[in-house]
Amino acid sequence: MPNDVTVRKDSPVPREAGAPSVRIDGVDVRFRSKKRDVTALREVSVDVAMGEFVAIVGPSGCGKSTLLKLVAGLLAPSRGEVRLQGERVSGPRHDIGYVFQRAALLEWRSARRNILLQAEMRKMPAQQARARACELVAMTGLEGFEDAYPHELSGGMQQRVALCRALLHQPPVLLMDEPFGALDALTREQMNIELHRIWRETGTTILLVTHSIAEAVYLADRVVVMSPRPGTITEIIDVGLPARRDYAETMGRDEFRDATTHIRGLLGTAAAGD
Ligand SMILES: Nc1ncnc2c1ncn2[C@@H]1O[C@H](COP(=O)(O)OP(=O)(O)OP(=O)(O)O)[C@@H](O)[C@H]1O
């Protein structure tokens, strides 16, 4: 579905009856070395529906990034299995987009050419890639900065470029690892608003790791709360907010307050910042 639907302006999140977009089933991850044996994840199971937005919160070191790496096929579970679009993940997957805390742009390439890097790596037809890049530049408000180099862009703009690059090949699943953690509070708020709109417009399934409880609840359909290492799922919260969310109005809603208070309670003093 997400591959051929690029614009879904007003519809709510589709909850499809078919296979989930991501299935994490009874997963353990152990890292063994001569010096130590670390169980990063234990018995983690979660299904993410097509087009759903799921946020993952938990104390530092509980295995959030490890979970995303499993979905991307960059790590193999020690037990259990991960499925992406119905297929068992058994190696690096190219049908995903990945956004990290640092935009990691190439300094010698313009914004446009950083975005098009994705197309070059995938050998996408040039015309199709340029058209898609233009669409994404408009969607993320980067118009007028296509020829700017990374050092000429603000942190928020650099992250927008990274987001365009991650979405260029229209991946059905987008993995985001603390993408706004390095931004100032106001820019982060703006990026939250934009990401929510882009998610609604593209229909992409999103898994977002964040240390911000407010960010998780504002953006997601469901929030996965994890325990300290070895990371297990403490609870999965359905935030119950409408698909269209005005930022200020959402902050004042009972559902928002209830969900954030509940998550803070679950995380207790182990919660990392907000
Ligand atoms: N390649 C690795 N080799 C050995 N141990 C690892 C490896 N990757 C992660 N770990 C360990 O697994 C645990 C989970 O790490 P991970 O980075 O997934 O946590 P996190 O929840 O994303 O942390 P943070 O919020 O601080 O970014 C940590 O104890 C970490 O030291």
The ligand as an ORCA input file, in Angstrom:
! r2SCAN-3c Opt
* xyz 0 1
  N      27.250     -4.141     19.086
  C      27.112     -4.258     20.411
  N      27.971     -5.039     21.116
  C      27.838     -5.195     22.447
  N      26.873     -4.595     23.181
  C      26.008     -3.805     22.540
  C      26.072     -3.590     21.112
  N      25.072     -2.742     20.760
  C      24.412     -2.444     21.894
  N      24.960     -3.074     22.954
  C      24.472     -3.037     24.348
  O      23.094     -3.343     24.323
  C      22.381     -2.513     25.218
  C      21.291     -1.775     24.461
  O      21.889     -0.791     23.610
  P      21.016      0.201     22.707
  O      21.951      1.109     22.012
  O      20.062     -0.578     21.911
  O      20.190      0.983     23.837
  P      19.275      2.299     23.713
  O      18.048      2.017     24.504
  O      19.096      2.668     22.293
  O      20.181      3.368     24.458
  P      20.218      4.972     24.389
  O      18.852      5.434     24.765
  O      21.247      5.351     25.399
  O      20.603      5.338     22.978
  C      23.407     -1.620     25.888
  O      23.754     -2.181     27.109
  C      24.587     -1.639     24.937
  O      25.789     -1.497     25.641
*
